[in-house]
Amino acid sequence: MKRFKVGKLGRWPALALIVFAVFWIGRVTSPIEENSGAAGATSRPSAISGAGHDHAAPAGDEMSGGDMTGDDMTEEVWTCVMHSQIRLPSPGLCPICAMELVRADAGGAQTGNDRVLVMSEAERRLAEIVTVPVARKFVENEVRMVGKIAENESKVKTISAWAPGRIERLYVDFTGVRVKEGDHLVRLYSPELLTAQEELIEAGRRVAGRSRDRSEFLRGSDERALASAREKLEQWGQTPRQIANIEERGSAESTVEINSPIGGVVVEMNVQEGQYVERGSSLYTVADLHYLWIQLDAYESDLAWIHYGQHVDVETEAYPGETFHGQLSFIDPVLDARTRTVKIRVNVENPDLRLKPGMFVRAIVRSKVARGGRVMDPTLAGRYISPMHPEIITDEPGACPICGMDMIRAEDLGYVSADDDAAKPLVVPASALLLTGKRGIVYVEVPDAQSPTYEGREVVVGPRAGDYYIVNEGLREGERVVINGNFVIDSSLQIRGRSSMMNPHDDSGPGTPPELGATPVEFSLALGPLFEAYFDVQLALAGDQGGPARAAFVKLSAALEIIDAHALDADAASHWQRIADALGVIAAAVDASDSLVQLRESFGSSSALMLEVERAYGHTGPGETSEVFCPMAFGGEGASWLQAAGETRNPFMGLEMPACGTVKRLYPPRKD
């Protein structure tokens, strides 16, 4: 191959051109290639760490644009407000969005507030920051529940034998038959009823025979005997019409008919023809299915929006697109500790009998939320409701016409009127709130600032109502909060090492166990199988493996059974027993369906307890354990877990985001 020769005068310009090209290739091209994962990327350290992950790199993960010494890095670091993972040693443009880089220690330093960020107008526009005022208003919330239809217990009657005897004939001989009030059900032979009929006939004859008798005493005695005979037959189930027929006929019959006292559907039959029954024996159970109950399960977090007397919309699988209406008539005062739900009962009318007991239903309760967890309902405010029958609503106090109980003011049940401005809650859009664990952060626009300035503020919020959160503390009406771009502000504060959602300077750190005596090493050794089973659950969930995770929970439950706490002192043993009991309940309640959602919820509860175990008693494994926190777990609530030190394996996000998590603390094994 023929070589290209450069003359003396052309050598230095050529070298300068090569150096310039290498500089720009390393300065601009390399980060983009590394971020995209292109083959042949240079060995230069990437300026983009954790590509494809939503979180900024943890503090302490130094990133650079070249081989720099520690002194160089502490002097000056430039970053992008849109992509906080970019950290370069000199100003320029962001290799991702071409936005002008800013110094990592800039923005808010002049304010002296650790949670304030100052931006330029250009930066604000590029970050697409949008603010809205905090306001007071009624907000609507929907609570969705599932359940099934049941018989209305107040409309179910048992038909019994009023007198002993033998069933001669069954007119209703199978369940499901509809009967009306007064329909005959059985024909009964009863010697007692036969005797009572004869007494009635004889008393009637004596009264008729003494009609011309001058003795008022005897006449009155016979009339009292006749009235007593009639009453006796009534007490034994004979209707006034049947008694009149006996008197008109003037002769007793060996059998009598038993009629239905109510209309409805025969749901249970307890007799057969020829069977002997005693007085009080159950013959039939009849239910009036024109009035039904709907039994629903409401989650613990939804109870704030559920009140007695509310209207409920119900849909069924049998009649898609059709909505039935009912009223909430009962809220169980006891929470089911296993399912964390409360039983809710709704009264619904069923005039055409299309709704059947046992049908599955979906129900919606719509609440217009007021302050203090109350509900705004113009149709109820200022009126009175029956405590037993919510369909009874009156304008004046008094007694319920059905049960006789005193009516209750709707305000005492948590209702307010529509024109009560003082009842409007202070609300903030849900998109304004950054939630991590129990902490809530909003960014408030600082008014009258020369440049766009935003202050981070911790707030205390109540339950979520649709697209809003009710604010209990931390904000005032009229303040403007960021609803778009708040993650950009938070990450900008984070990369400057300042207080943010992910890096709160006022965090108190891990929970501190109670003051316990020294833990004997044999007890820590006995905890080994427990930690092993827990780590098996963690790894199985990190791989989205429901079956192995459930099996590991069984292993965890077995490990608890063999741990002997006799070596602990009284306080430490009591502390351990509380943890062990709670872990046992969680492990025993794991659903056999391999549901990853429920398994992860159970693992989250177990992790909080295992962190207590680690902090209080330690472990004796071969290496360190890591306490890792993921802010994305459980819809943004955040959660921590323990794992063997090393690569992060997120059990809450699984294969979707396996590396999501920040190591908060390392626990070394016990050496003694």
C-alpha positions as CSV (number, residue, x, y, z in Angstrom):
1,M,0.0,0.0,0.0
2,K,1.3,3.4,-0.9
3,R,1.9,5.6,2.2
4,F,0.8,9.2,2.4
5,K,3.6,11.5,3.2
6,V,3.3,14.8,5.0
7,G,5.7,17.6,4.4
8,K,7.5,19.5,7.1
9,L,5.1,22.5,6.9
10,G,1.9,20.3,6.9
11,R,2.7,18.0,9.9
12,W,1.7,20.3,12.7
13,P,-1.6,21.4,11.2
14,A,-2.5,17.7,10.7
15,L,-1.7,16.8,14.3
16,A,-3.8,19.7,15.5
17,L,-6.7,18.5,13.3
18,I,-6.4,14.9,14.8
19,V,-6.3,16.2,18.4
20,F,-9.4,18.4,17.7
21,A,-11.3,15.4,16.2
22,V,-10.4,13.1,19.1
23,F,-11.4,15.8,21.6
24,W,-14.9,16.2,20.1
25,I,-15.4,12.5,19.6
26,G,-14.6,11.9,23.3
27,R,-16.5,15.0,24.4
28,V,-19.8,14.5,22.5
29,T,-20.1,11.2,20.8
30,S,-18.9,8.8,23.5
31,P,-21.6,9.5,26.1
32,I,-24.4,9.1,23.5
33,E,-22.9,5.8,22.3
34,E,-22.6,4.5,25.8
35,N,-26.1,5.5,26.7
36,S,-27.5,3.7,23.7
37,G,-25.4,0.7,24.3
38,A,-23.7,0.8,20.9
39,A,-21.0,-1.7,20.3
40,G,-17.4,-0.3,20.2
41,A,-18.0,2.4,22.8
42,T,-14.7,3.9,24.1
43,S,-13.2,3.0,27.4
44,R,-13.8,6.5,28.7
45,P,-16.0,6.5,31.8
46,S,-19.6,7.3,30.8
47,A,-21.2,10.6,31.7
48,I,-24.6,8.9,31.8
49,S,-24.9,6.4,34.6
50,G,-27.9,4.1,35.0
51,A,-29.3,4.6,31.6
52,G,-32.9,3.5,31.3
53,H,-33.5,4.1,35.0
54,D,-35.7,6.8,36.3
55,H,-33.7,7.6,39.4
56,A,-30.6,9.8,39.7
57,A,-27.5,8.1,40.8
58,P,-27.1,7.9,44.6
59,A,-24.8,10.4,46.2
60,G,-21.3,9.2,46.2
61,D,-21.5,7.6,42.7
62,E,-19.0,10.1,41.1
63,M,-19.4,10.6,37.3
64,S,-17.0,12.4,35.1
65,G,-16.2,13.3,31.6
66,G,-12.7,12.0,31.6
67,D,-9.9,10.8,33.9
68,M,-10.0,13.4,36.6
69,T,-8.5,13.5,40.0
70,G,-10.5,13.9,43.2
71,D,-9.3,17.5,43.5
72,D,-10.5,18.4,40.0
73,M,-14.0,16.9,40.7
74,T,-14.5,18.9,43.9
75,E,-13.6,22.1,42.1
76,E,-16.4,22.1,39.5
77,V,-19.1,19.8,38.3
78,W,-21.6,20.7,35.6
79,T,-24.9,18.9,35.1
80,C,-28.3,19.1,33.3
81,V,-31.5,20.1,35.1
82,M,-33.4,17.7,32.8
83,H,-31.0,14.8,33.1
84,S,-29.5,14.8,36.6
85,Q,-27.3,11.8,35.8
86,I,-25.1,14.0,33.5
87,R,-22.0,15.2,35.5
88,L,-19.2,16.8,33.4
89,P,-16.1,18.8,34.4
90,S,-16.8,21.8,32.2
91,P,-19.8,23.8,30.8
92,G,-21.4,23.0,27.5
93,L,-24.5,21.3,26.2
94,C,-26.3,18.2,27.6
95,P,-25.4,15.3,25.3
96,I,-29.0,14.0,25.6
97,C,-31.3,17.1,25.2
98,A,-28.7,19.7,24.1
99,M,-29.8,21.9,27.1
100,E,-27.1,24.2,28.5
101,L,-25.4,22.6,31.5
102,V,-25.4,24.3,34.9
103,R,-23.1,24.0,37.9
104,A,-24.1,21.3,40.3
105,D,-23.7,23.6,43.2
106,A,-25.8,26.4,41.6
107,G,-29.4,27.2,42.0
108,G,-30.7,28.2,45.4
109,A,-27.4,28.8,47.0
110,Q,-28.1,32.5,47.3
111,T,-31.3,31.8,49.2
112,G,-29.7,30.0,52.1
113,N,-32.5,27.5,52.1
114,D,-31.5,23.8,51.5
115,R,-34.8,23.1,49.8
116,V,-35.0,26.0,47.4
117,L,-34.1,25.9,43.7
118,V,-33.6,28.9,41.5
119,M,-33.9,28.5,37.8
120,S,-33.6,30.7,34.7
121,E,-36.6,31.3,32.5
122,A,-35.1,29.1,29.8
123,E,-34.6,26.3,32.2
124,R,-38.2,26.6,33.5
125,R,-39.6,26.4,30.0
126,L,-37.4,23.4,29.1
127,A,-38.4,21.6,32.3
128,E,-42.1,22.3,31.4
129,I,-43.0,23.4,34.9
130,V,-46.7,24.0,35.5
131,T,-48.2,25.4,38.7
132,V,-51.7,25.7,40.0
133,P,-53.1,27.4,43.2
134,V,-54.0,25.4,46.3
135,A,-57.8,25.8,46.7
136,R,-60.7,24.9,48.9
137,K,-63.4,22.9,47.2
138,F,-65.6,19.9,47.4
139,V,-63.9,17.0,45.5
140,E,-65.5,13.8,44.4
141,N,-64.3,10.3,45.1
142,E,-65.4,6.9,43.9
143,V,-65.2,3.8,46.1
144,R,-65.5,0.6,44.1
145,M,-66.3,-2.6,45.9
146,V,-67.3,-6.2,45.0
147,G,-69.7,-8.5,46.8
148,K,-72.8,-10.7,46.3
149,I,-76.5,-10.5,46.8
150,A,-78.1,-12.1,49.9
151,E,-81.5,-12.5,51.3
152,N,-82.8,-9.7,53.5
153,E,-82.8,-11.3,56.9
154,S,-85.6,-9.0,58.1
155,K,-87.8,-10.4,55.3
156,V,-87.3,-14.1,56.1
157,K,-89.9,-16.0,58.1
158,T,-90.1,-19.5,59.5
159,I,-93.5,-21.2,59.3
160,S,-93.9,-23.6,62.3
161,A,-96.4,-26.1,63.5
162,W,-98.8,-24.4,65.9
163,A,-100.0,-27.7,67.2
164,P,-98.6,-31.2,67.4
165,G,-99.8,-33.7,64.8
166,R,-99.2,-35.7,61.6
167,I,-98.6,-34.1,58.1
168,E,-101.4,-35.6,56.0
169,R,-100.6,-33.6,52.8
170,L,-98.0,-31.2,51.5
171,Y,-99.4,-28.6,49.2
172,V,-95.9,-27.1,48.7
173,D,-93.5,-30.0,48.2
174,F,-90.3,-28.4,46.9
175,T,-88.3,-25.3,47.4
176,G,-88.4,-22.3,45.1
177,V,-92.2,-22.2,45.0
178,R,-93.7,-18.7,45.2
179,V,-96.5,-18.3,47.7
180,K,-98.8,-15.5,48.6
181,E,-100.0,-14.5,52.1
182,G,-102.8,-16.9,53.0
183,D,-101.9,-19.7,50.6
184,H,-102.3,-23.2,52.2
185,L,-99.1,-25.1,52.7
186,V,-99.9,-28.3,54.6
187,R,-102.9,-30.3,55.8
188,L,-102.3,-31.4,59.4
189,Y,-104.1,-34.1,61.5
190,S,-104.0,-33.0,65.2
191,P,-106.1,-34.5,68.0
192,E,-105.5,-31.3,70.0
193,L,-107.0,-29.2,67.2
194,L,-109.9,-31.6,66.8
195,T,-110.7,-31.2,70.6
196,A,-110.4,-27.4,70.3
197,Q,-112.9,-27.4,67.4
198,E,-115.4,-29.4,69.4
199,E,-115.0,-27.1,72.4
200,L,-115.7,-24.1,70.1
201,I,-118.8,-25.8,68.6
202,E,-120.1,-26.8,72.1
203,A,-119.5,-23.2,73.5
204,G,-121.4,-21.8,70.5
205,R,-124.4,-24.1,71.2
206,R,-124.5,-23.1,74.8
207,V,-124.5,-19.4,73.9
208,A,-127.3,-20.0,71.3
209,G,-129.4,-22.1,73.7
210,R,-129.3,-19.6,76.5
211,S,-130.2,-16.6,74.4
212,R,-133.6,-16.5,76.1
213,D,-132.3,-17.4,79.6
214,R,-133.0,-14.8,82.2
215,S,-129.6,-15.5,84.1
216,E,-127.1,-12.9,82.9
217,F,-124.4,-14.7,84.8
218,L,-124.8,-18.0,82.9
219,R,-125.1,-16.1,79.6
220,G,-121.9,-14.2,80.3
221,S,-120.1,-17.3,81.3
222,D,-121.0,-19.1,78.1
223,E,-119.9,-16.1,76.0
224,R,-116.5,-16.0,77.8
225,A,-116.1,-19.7,77.1
226,L,-116.9,-19.1,73.4
227,A,-114.4,-16.3,73.2
228,S,-111.8,-18.5,74.9
229,A,-112.3,-21.3,72.4
230,R,-111.9,-18.9,69.5
231,E,-108.7,-17.5,70.9
232,K,-107.3,-21.0,71.5
233,L,-107.8,-21.9,67.9
234,E,-106.2,-18.6,66.8
235,Q,-103.2,-19.4,69.0
236,W,-102.9,-22.7,67.2
237,G,-102.7,-21.1,63.8
238,Q,-106.3,-21.0,62.6
239,T,-107.3,-17.8,60.8
240,P,-110.5,-15.9,61.8
241,R,-112.0,-17.1,58.5
242,Q,-111.3,-20.8,59.3
243,I,-112.8,-20.4,62.8
244,A,-115.9,-18.8,61.3
245,N,-116.3,-21.7,58.9
246,I,-116.1,-24.2,61.8
247,E,-118.9,-22.3,63.6
248,E,-121.1,-22.1,60.5
249,R,-120.5,-25.8,59.7
250,G,-121.3,-26.9,63.2
251,S,-119.0,-29.9,63.0
252,A,-115.3,-30.5,63.6
253,E,-112.8,-31.8,61.0
254,S,-110.1,-34.2,61.8
255,T,-107.6,-32.3,59.7
256,V,-106.9,-28.6,59.3
257,E,-104.9,-26.5,56.9
258,I,-101.9,-24.4,57.8
259,N,-101.6,-21.2,55.7
260,S,-98.6,-19.0,54.9
261,P,-98.5,-15.8,57.1
262,I,-96.4,-13.9,54.5
263,G,-95.8,-13.9,50.7
264,G,-92.4,-14.9,49.2
265,V,-90.4,-17.8,48.0
266,V,-90.0,-21.1,49.9
267,V,-86.2,-21.3,50.4
268,E,-86.2,-24.2,52.8
269,M,-88.5,-27.2,53.4
270,N,-88.1,-29.3,56.6
271,V,-91.0,-31.8,56.5
272,Q,-92.4,-34.7,54.4
273,E,-95.8,-36.2,54.1
274,G,-96.6,-38.6,57.0
275,Q,-94.1,-37.0,59.3
276,Y,-95.1,-36.3,62.9
277,V,-94.3,-32.8,64.2
278,E,-94.4,-31.2,67.6
279,R,-95.6,-27.8,68.4
280,G,-93.0,-25.3,67.2
281,S,-91.4,-27.6,64.7
282,S,-90.1,-25.8,61.6
283,L,-92.0,-26.6,58.5
284,Y,-90.9,-24.0,55.9
285,T,-88.7,-21.0,55.5
286,V,-90.2,-18.3,53.3
287,A,-88.2,-15.3,52.1
288,D,-89.6,-12.1,50.5
289,L,-87.2,-11.6,47.7
290,H,-88.7,-8.2,46.7
291,Y,-86.3,-6.7,49.2
292,L,-82.6,-7.9,49.2
293,W,-79.3,-7.2,50.8
294,I,-76.0,-6.7,49.0
295,Q,-73.0,-7.7,51.1
296,L,-69.8,-5.8,50.1
297,D,-66.2,-5.8,51.2
298,A,-64.7,-2.3,51.7
299,Y,-61.0,-1.9,52.2
300,E,-59.7,-0.2,55.3
301,S,-58.3,2.8,53.3
302,D,-61.8,3.5,51.8
303,L,-63.7,3.8,55.0
304,A,-63.3,7.6,55.2
305,W,-65.6,7.9,52.2
306,I,-68.4,5.5,53.3
307,H,-71.3,6.7,55.4
308,Y,-74.6,5.2,56.5
309,G,-77.5,6.2,54.2
310,Q,-75.4,6.8,51.1
311,H,-76.7,5.9,47.7
312,V,-75.0,3.0,46.0
313,D,-74.9,2.1,42.3
314,V,-74.8,-1.7,41.6
315,E,-74.0,-3.6,38.4
316,T,-74.3,-7.3,37.8
317,E,-72.9,-9.8,35.3
318,A,-76.4,-11.0,34.5
319,Y,-77.6,-7.5,33.2
320,P,-74.6,-5.7,31.7
321,G,-75.0,-2.0,31.2
322,E,-77.9,-1.8,33.7
323,T,-77.5,-0.1,37.0
324,F,-79.5,-0.9,40.2
325,H,-79.7,1.5,43.1
326,G,-79.6,0.9,46.8
327,Q,-78.9,2.5,50.1
328,L,-76.0,1.8,52.5
329,S,-77.7,0.4,55.6
330,F,-74.9,-1.1,57.8
331,I,-71.2,-0.8,58.3
332,D,-69.7,-3.6,60.3
333,P,-68.0,-2.2,63.5
334,V,-65.3,-4.8,63.4
335,L,-62.5,-5.0,60.8
336,D,-61.5,-8.5,59.4
337,A,-57.8,-8.7,60.5
338,R,-57.0,-11.3,57.8
339,T,-58.4,-9.5,54.7
340,R,-58.2,-5.9,56.1
341,T,-61.8,-5.3,54.9
342,V,-65.0,-4.3,56.5
343,K,-68.4,-5.8,55.7
344,I,-70.8,-3.3,54.1
345,R,-74.5,-3.9,53.6
346,V,-76.8,-2.2,51.1
347,N,-80.6,-2.4,50.9
348,V,-81.9,-2.8,47.3
349,E,-85.5,-3.3,46.1
350,N,-86.2,-6.1,43.6
351,P,-89.7,-5.6,42.4
352,D,-89.4,-7.8,39.3
353,L,-87.4,-10.5,41.1
354,R,-84.6,-10.3,38.5
355,L,-81.9,-10.1,41.2
356,K,-81.1,-13.5,42.7
357,P,-79.4,-14.2,46.0
358,G,-75.8,-15.4,45.4
359,M,-75.2,-13.2,42.3
360,F,-71.8,-11.4,42.2
361,V,-72.0,-7.6,41.9
362,R,-69.8,-4.6,41.5
363,A,-70.8,-1.5,43.5
364,I,-69.8,2.2,43.4
365,V,-70.2,4.7,46.2
366,R,-69.7,8.3,45.0
367,S,-68.8,10.8,47.7
368,K,-68.5,14.5,47.5
369,V,-65.8,15.0,50.2
370,A,-66.0,17.8,52.8
371,R,-63.6,18.7,55.6
372,G,-63.0,16.2,58.4
373,G,-64.0,13.2,56.3
374,R,-67.6,14.3,56.0
375,V,-69.8,14.0,52.9
376,M,-71.7,16.7,51.1
377,D,-75.2,15.6,50.1
378,P,-77.8,18.3,49.6
379,T,-80.6,15.7,49.7
380,L,-79.8,14.7,53.3
381,A,-78.3,17.8,55.0
382,G,-80.7,19.2,57.5
383,R,-83.0,16.2,57.5
384,Y,-83.5,13.1,59.7
385,I,-82.7,9.4,59.0
386,S,-83.9,6.3,60.6
387,P,-81.0,4.4,62.3
388,M,-82.4,1.0,61.2
389,H,-84.1,1.9,57.9
390,P,-82.1,4.4,55.8
391,E,-84.9,4.7,53.3
392,I,-86.9,6.5,55.9
393,I,-86.0,10.2,55.7
394,T,-88.0,13.0,57.3
395,D,-87.8,16.8,57.6
396,E,-88.7,16.7,61.3
397,P,-87.5,14.6,64.3
398,G,-89.7,11.8,65.5
399,A,-89.9,8.0,65.6
400,C,-89.3,5.7,62.7
401,P,-92.6,4.3,61.5
402,I,-91.1,0.9,61.0
403,C,-88.9,0.2,64.0
404,G,-90.0,3.0,66.4
405,M,-86.5,4.2,67.0
406,D,-85.7,7.9,67.2
407,M,-84.7,9.6,64.0
408,I,-81.1,10.9,63.7
409,R,-79.9,14.2,62.3
410,A,-78.0,13.7,59.0
411,E,-75.2,16.0,60.3
412,D,-74.6,13.5,63.2
413,L,-73.9,10.9,60.5
414,G,-71.3,13.0,58.7
415,Y,-73.3,15.0,56.1
416,V,-73.0,18.7,55.3
417,S,-75.0,21.0,53.1
418,A,-73.9,22.2,49.7
419,D,-73.8,25.9,50.8
420,D,-71.5,25.3,53.8
421,D,-68.3,27.0,52.6
422,A,-66.5,26.3,55.9
423,A,-66.8,22.6,55.1
424,K,-64.8,22.8,51.9
425,P,-61.5,21.0,52.3
426,L,-58.1,22.3,51.3
427,V,-57.0,20.2,48.3
428,V,-54.0,19.8,46.1
429,P,-53.8,17.8,42.8
430,A,-52.3,14.3,43.2
431,S,-49.7,15.1,40.6
432,A,-48.2,17.8,42.8
433,L,-47.3,15.3,45.6
434,L,-44.1,13.3,45.6
435,L,-44.7,10.4,48.0
436,T,-42.0,8.2,49.5
437,G,-42.9,6.0,52.4
438,K,-44.8,8.2,54.9
439,R,-43.3,11.5,53.6
440,G,-45.1,13.8,51.2
441,I,-43.2,16.6,49.3
442,V,-44.6,19.4,47.2
443,Y,-42.7,22.2,45.5
444,V,-44.2,25.6,46.0
445,E,-43.6,28.6,43.7
446,V,-41.9,31.4,45.7
447,P,-43.9,34.6,44.9
448,D,-42.3,37.8,43.9
449,A,-38.9,36.2,43.2
450,Q,-36.7,37.8,40.4
451,S,-36.2,34.3,38.9
452,P,-38.4,31.2,38.9
453,T,-37.9,29.9,42.4
454,Y,-39.3,26.8,44.0
455,E,-39.3,25.7,47.6
456,G,-39.7,22.0,48.7
457,R,-42.1,21.5,51.5
458,E,-43.2,18.5,53.5
459,V,-46.9,18.3,53.9
460,V,-49.4,16.1,55.8
461,V,-52.2,14.9,53.6
462,G,-55.3,13.0,54.3
463,P,-56.8,10.3,52.0
464,R,-56.8,10.6,48.3
465,A,-60.1,11.7,46.7
466,G,-60.0,11.0,42.9
467,D,-57.4,13.3,41.4
468,Y,-56.8,15.2,44.6
469,Y,-55.3,14.8,48.1
470,I,-56.9,16.5,51.1
471,V,-54.2,18.7,52.8
472,N,-54.1,18.6,56.6
473,E,-50.9,20.6,57.2
474,G,-48.2,22.4,55.3
475,L,-50.0,24.5,52.7
476,R,-52.2,27.6,52.6
477,E,-55.0,28.5,50.3
478,G,-53.7,30.4,47.2
479,E,-50.1,29.1,47.2
480,R,-49.1,27.8,43.8
481,V,-47.7,24.2,43.7
482,V,-45.9,22.5,40.9
483,I,-47.9,19.8,39.2
484,N,-45.6,19.1,36.2
485,G,-41.8,19.2,36.4
486,N,-41.6,18.5,40.2
487,F,-39.4,15.5,39.5
488,V,-37.0,17.6,37.6
489,I,-36.8,20.1,40.5
490,D,-36.3,17.2,43.0
491,S,-33.6,15.6,41.0
492,S,-31.8,18.9,40.5
493,L,-31.7,19.3,44.3
494,Q,-30.6,15.8,44.7
495,I,-27.5,16.1,42.5
496,R,-26.5,19.2,44.4
497,G,-26.4,17.1,47.6
498,R,-29.3,19.1,49.0
499,S,-32.5,18.0,50.7
500,S,-34.9,16.2,48.3
501,M,-37.5,13.5,48.2
502,M,-34.8,10.8,47.9
503,N,-32.3,12.5,50.1
504,P,-34.0,14.1,53.1
505,H,-31.4,15.7,55.4
506,D,-33.8,15.5,58.3
507,D,-34.4,11.8,58.1
508,S,-33.8,10.1,61.4
509,G,-32.6,6.9,59.7
510,P,-33.6,3.4,60.5
511,G,-35.9,2.7,63.3
512,T,-34.2,2.2,66.7
513,P,-35.1,-1.0,68.5
514,P,-35.9,-0.8,72.2
515,E,-33.0,-0.9,74.7
516,L,-32.3,-4.7,74.9
517,G,-29.6,-6.6,76.7
518,A,-26.8,-8.3,74.9
519,T,-28.0,-10.9,72.6
520,P,-26.5,-14.4,73.2
521,V,-24.7,-15.6,70.1
522,E,-26.6,-18.9,70.1
523,F,-29.8,-17.0,69.6
524,S,-28.4,-15.1,66.6
525,L,-27.2,-18.5,65.2
526,A,-30.7,-19.8,65.6
527,L,-32.0,-17.0,63.4
528,G,-30.0,-18.3,60.4
529,P,-32.8,-20.4,58.9
530,L,-35.2,-17.5,59.3
531,F,-32.9,-15.2,57.3
532,E,-32.3,-17.9,54.7
533,A,-36.1,-18.4,54.1
534,Y,-36.6,-14.6,54.0
535,F,-33.9,-14.2,51.4
536,D,-35.4,-17.0,49.4
537,V,-38.7,-15.1,49.3
538,Q,-36.9,-11.9,48.2
539,L,-35.0,-13.6,45.4
540,A,-38.2,-15.4,44.2
541,L,-40.2,-12.2,44.0
542,A,-37.3,-10.4,42.3
543,G,-37.7,-13.0,39.6
544,D,-41.5,-12.8,39.5
545,Q,-41.8,-16.4,40.7
546,G,-45.0,-16.7,42.7
547,G,-44.7,-20.5,43.5
548,P,-41.2,-20.5,44.9
549,A,-42.0,-17.3,46.9
550,R,-45.0,-19.0,48.5
551,A,-42.9,-22.1,49.2
552,A,-40.3,-19.9,50.9
553,F,-43.0,-18.4,53.1
554,V,-43.9,-21.9,54.2
555,K,-40.2,-22.4,55.0
556,L,-40.1,-19.1,56.9
557,S,-43.1,-20.2,59.0
558,A,-41.3,-23.5,59.8
559,A,-38.1,-21.7,60.8
560,L,-40.1,-19.6,63.3
561,E,-41.3,-22.8,65.1
562,I,-37.8,-24.0,65.9
563,I,-36.3,-20.8,67.3
564,D,-35.8,-21.0,71.0
565,A,-35.8,-17.7,72.9
566,H,-35.0,-19.0,76.4
567,A,-31.5,-17.6,76.2
568,L,-32.8,-14.0,75.9
569,D,-33.6,-11.8,78.9
570,A,-37.3,-10.9,79.6
571,D,-37.4,-7.7,77.5
572,A,-35.6,-9.2,74.5
573,A,-37.7,-12.3,74.7
574,S,-40.9,-10.2,74.8
575,H,-39.7,-8.1,71.9
576,W,-38.9,-11.3,69.9
577,Q,-42.2,-12.9,70.7
578,R,-44.1,-9.9,69.3
579,I,-42.1,-10.0,66.1
580,A,-42.4,-13.8,65.8
581,D,-46.2,-13.7,66.3
582,A,-46.6,-11.1,63.6
583,L,-44.3,-12.9,61.1
584,G,-46.3,-16.1,61.8
585,V,-49.6,-14.5,61.0
586,I,-48.2,-13.0,57.8
587,A,-46.7,-16.3,56.6
588,A,-49.9,-18.2,57.4
589,A,-52.1,-15.8,55.5
590,V,-50.2,-16.0,52.2
591,D,-52.7,-16.8,49.5
592,A,-52.4,-20.2,47.8
593,S,-53.1,-18.7,44.4
594,D,-49.5,-17.5,43.9
595,S,-50.7,-13.9,43.4
596,L,-47.6,-11.8,43.1
597,V,-49.5,-8.7,44.3
598,Q,-50.5,-10.4,47.6
599,L,-47.1,-12.1,48.0
600,R,-45.4,-8.7,47.6
601,E,-47.7,-7.1,50.1
602,S,-47.0,-9.9,52.6
603,F,-43.2,-9.6,51.9
604,G,-43.4,-5.8,52.6
605,S,-45.0,-6.5,56.0
606,S,-42.4,-9.2,56.7
607,S,-39.5,-6.9,55.7
608,A,-40.5,-4.3,58.3
609,L,-40.3,-7.0,60.9
610,M,-37.1,-8.6,59.6
611,L,-35.4,-5.1,59.8
612,E,-36.4,-5.1,63.5
613,V,-34.8,-8.5,63.9
614,E,-31.6,-7.4,62.2
615,R,-31.3,-4.2,64.2
616,A,-32.1,-5.9,67.5
617,Y,-30.4,-9.2,67.3
618,G,-28.1,-9.2,64.3
619,H,-27.1,-12.1,62.0
620,T,-24.3,-14.6,61.8
621,G,-24.2,-15.2,58.1
622,P,-21.1,-15.2,55.9
623,G,-21.3,-11.6,54.8
624,E,-23.0,-8.3,55.2
625,T,-26.7,-7.7,54.6
626,S,-28.0,-4.6,52.9
627,E,-31.0,-2.5,53.8
628,V,-32.3,-1.3,50.4
629,F,-35.1,1.3,49.7
630,C,-37.2,1.6,46.6
631,P,-39.4,4.7,46.3
632,M,-41.4,3.1,43.4
633,A,-42.8,0.2,45.5
634,F,-46.6,0.0,46.1
635,G,-47.6,2.8,43.7
636,G,-45.0,5.3,45.0
637,E,-45.4,4.7,48.7
638,G,-41.9,3.2,48.9
639,A,-40.6,0.2,50.8
640,S,-37.4,-1.2,52.3
641,W,-36.1,-4.8,52.4
642,L,-33.1,-6.8,53.4
643,Q,-30.9,-8.7,51.0
644,A,-27.4,-10.2,50.8
645,A,-24.9,-7.4,50.1
646,G,-24.1,-7.1,46.4
647,E,-26.2,-6.5,43.3
648,T,-29.7,-5.0,44.0
649,R,-32.5,-7.5,43.4
650,N,-35.8,-5.6,43.8
651,P,-38.6,-7.9,45.1
652,F,-41.3,-5.3,44.7
653,M,-40.7,-4.4,41.1
654,G,-39.4,-7.8,39.9
655,L,-38.1,-8.2,36.4
656,E,-39.7,-4.9,35.3
657,M,-37.1,-2.9,37.3
658,P,-34.8,-5.3,39.1
659,A,-32.1,-2.9,39.9
660,C,-34.3,-0.1,41.4
661,G,-33.2,0.7,44.9
662,T,-30.8,2.6,47.1
663,V,-28.7,1.0,49.8
664,K,-29.5,2.8,53.0
665,R,-27.4,0.8,55.4
666,L,-25.1,-2.2,55.7
667,Y,-25.2,-4.7,58.6
668,P,-22.0,-6.7,59.2
669,P,-22.3,-10.2,60.6
670,R,-21.6,-10.8,64.3
671,K,-18.0,-11.8,65.0
672,D,-18.4,-13.2,68.5
